[in-house]
Amino acid sequence: MQLQKLPYIAHGWSLALRNIPLIRDSVEAWRYGPVYPNLYSSLAIYGSGSVMESIRENDSSPGAWALDKRGDEVQATLTQDDINLINAVWNNYQDFNAFQLSALTHQPDTPWSKIHNKFGDRSTIPNELIKDHYNNLLENKKK
């Protein structure tokens, strides 16, 4: 769960602070919070356990693990700004367990609650809604 919530939070702060998305994939409002479906599929083999290996290109494909058809390790080119943002999010949220992170994203008036309550499970959460939410958090921190 933490590997779903932390990227979502970092993405939200990126939209608010830098006006650019950190993650290209769409995030969806699932029953238990915001989820990146491809990331979820790639990590599903671990269940609620620790992730022990790097994600590979084909991990989200059905049967990729069982058929040993995993591709190359997924890699991204990050800018120094990306790295700084990710480190800042980690420094601020590293002590939150999965349930605390989930509670943060499930509060009333969060992008997840607005989309899930209106459209139901597996509906896309628009970046503009995420950006507005994190801009509001930023404004409240300044007060």
C-alpha positions in Angstrom: 0.0 0.0 0.0 2.9 2.4 0.8 4.2 1.9 -2.8 0.9 3.2 -4.1 0.4 6.1 -1.7 3.9 7.6 -1.7 4.2 7.9 -5.5 0.7 9.5 -5.5 1.7 12.0 -2.8 4.9 12.8 -4.6 2.9 13.3 -7.8 0.5 15.6 -6.0 3.3 17.8 -4.6 5.0 17.9 -8.0 1.8 19.2 -9.6 1.4 21.8 -6.9 5.0 23.0 -6.5 6.3 22.6 -10.0 3.2 22.5 -12.1 4.4 19.3 -13.8 3.4 15.7 -13.3 5.9 13.4 -11.8 4.2 10.3 -13.1 2.8 9.8 -16.6 0.4 7.0 -15.7 -3.2 7.8 -14.7 -4.2 7.2 -11.1 -7.5 5.7 -10.4 -9.9 5.9 -7.4 -10.1 2.3 -6.1 -12.0 1.1 -3.0 -8.9 1.4 -0.9 -7.6 4.7 -2.3 -5.6 6.0 -5.2 -4.0 3.3 -7.3 -1.7 3.2 -10.3 -3.1 0.1 -12.0 0.2 -0.8 -13.8 2.2 -0.5 -10.6 -0.4 -2.5 -8.7 -0.2 -5.3 -11.3 3.6 -5.2 -11.2 3.6 -5.6 -7.4 0.6 -7.9 -7.0 2.9 -11.0 -6.6 4.2 -9.6 -3.3 0.7 -9.2 -1.8 1.1 -7.2 1.5 4.7 -8.4 1.9 8.0 -6.6 1.2 9.0 -6.0 -2.4 12.2 -8.0 -2.9 13.1 -7.2 -6.6 13.1 -4.4 -9.1 10.0 -4.0 -11.2 10.5 -5.3 -14.8 9.0 -4.3 -18.0 6.5 -7.1 -18.3 5.6 -7.6 -14.6 2.1 -6.1 -15.1 1.3 -8.6 -17.9 -0.8 -11.6 -17.0 1.4 -14.6 -16.4 4.7 -12.7 -16.7 6.0 -14.0 -13.3 4.8 -17.6 -13.7 6.1 -17.9 -17.3 9.4 -16.2 -16.5 8.8 -13.6 -19.3 9.9 -10.7 -17.3 11.6 -8.0 -19.3 14.4 -5.5 -18.4 14.3 -3.6 -15.1 12.1 -0.5 -15.3 14.3 2.6 -15.2 13.5 6.3 -15.4 15.6 9.3 -16.1 15.0 11.7 -13.2 16.0 15.3 -13.1 17.7 16.7 -10.0 14.4 18.5 -9.3 12.6 15.1 -9.4 15.1 13.6 -7.0 14.9 16.5 -4.6 11.1 16.3 -4.6 11.1 12.5 -4.1 13.6 12.9 -1.2 11.5 15.7 0.4 8.4 13.5 0.2 10.3 10.6 1.7 11.6 12.8 4.5 8.2 14.0 5.3 6.2 10.8 5.0 8.7 8.0 5.8 7.4 7.4 9.3 3.8 7.0 8.1 2.7 3.3 7.9 0.5 2.1 5.1 -2.7 2.7 7.0 -1.8 6.3 8.0 -0.9 7.0 4.3 -4.2 5.5 3.3 -6.1 7.6 5.9 -4.5 10.8 4.4 -5.7 10.0 0.9 -9.2 9.0 2.2 -10.1 12.1 4.0 -13.3 14.0 3.0 -12.7 16.4 0.1 -9.6 14.6 -1.2 -9.4 13.9 -4.9 -9.9 10.2 -4.2 -13.1 10.8 -2.1 -14.5 13.3 -4.7 -14.0 10.9 -7.6 -14.8 7.6 -5.8 -18.0 8.9 -4.2 -19.2 10.4 -7.5 -18.1 7.9 -10.1 -17.3 4.7 -8.2 -14.4 2.2 -8.3 -11.6 2.5 -10.9 -12.5 6.0 -12.1 -9.5 8.2 -13.2 -8.6 11.0 -10.8 -7.7 14.0 -13.0 -4.4 15.7 -12.4 -6.1 19.1 -12.1 -8.1 17.8 -9.1 -4.9 16.4 -7.5 -3.1 19.7 -8.2 -5.9 21.8 -6.6 -5.8 19.6 -3.5 -2.1 19.8 -3.0 -2.2 23.6 -3.7 -4.8 23.8 -0.9 -2.5 21.9 1.4 0.4 24.2 0.5 -1.8 27.3 1.3 -2.8 25.9 4.6 0.8 25.2 5.6 1.6 28.9 4.9 -1.1 30.1 7.3 
